[in-house]
C-alpha cells in the first residue's frame, strides 16, 4: 500500500471516530509512519486531506453500487428498490468508517463556506438518490410502482429512511437489522399504486 493510500485510510478512521479537531497530523504521522511533511506535501493541510477523503468516499460508493447493479438483473423496479435498500445497508456495514464520517457534523460545517466540500457532499448524496430514483422509474415502467409516485421526491425519502437506519447502527442507538423487514414493507407501501 502506498503511503498516500495509507494516510487516507488511517485519516478516514481517525476523522470518523475522533472528529476533525481531535485528529492531529502528528498522530496521523505516528500511525502511518509518514513524516508530517509528507502528509502536507500530498494534501496541503488537514482540510485538503478531508476533501480528498470525501472524493475517495464518493468514488468508492459509486464504484460499489455500479458493480452491484452490473452483476444483477431485477424482476421488477420494486425488487430493484428492495435490493438497493439491502445493498445500501450492507455497504454501510462494510464501509462503516466512511459512512460514520458522512454522519459527522464537521464536513457540513466546512461545506457552509467551502464550495468544494459542498459539491462533494452533494455529489455523494445525489448519486445515492439517483440509484433509488432509477429503480422507481424502472418500476413505473414495468407497473410494479405506481405512476402517481414522484420519482425524485420518493427516492429522497427512501434514502433518508435507509440512511437513518445506518445512523442508528453507527451510533449504537438501535439494532438497525431488527427494522429491516419493516423498512422493506414501508418502501413497498410508499411506492405501490393507489
Secondary structure, 3 states (H helix, E strand, C coil): CCHHHHHHHHHHHHHHHHCCCCCCHHHHHHHHCCCHHHHHHHHCCHHHHHHHHHHHHHHHHHHHHHHHHHCCCCCCHHHHHHHHHHHHHHHHHHCHHHHHHHCCCHHHHHHHHCHHHHHHHHHHHHHHHHHHHHHHHHHHHHCCCCCCCCHHHHHHHHHHHHHHHHHHHHCCCCCHHHHHHHHHHHHHHHHCCC
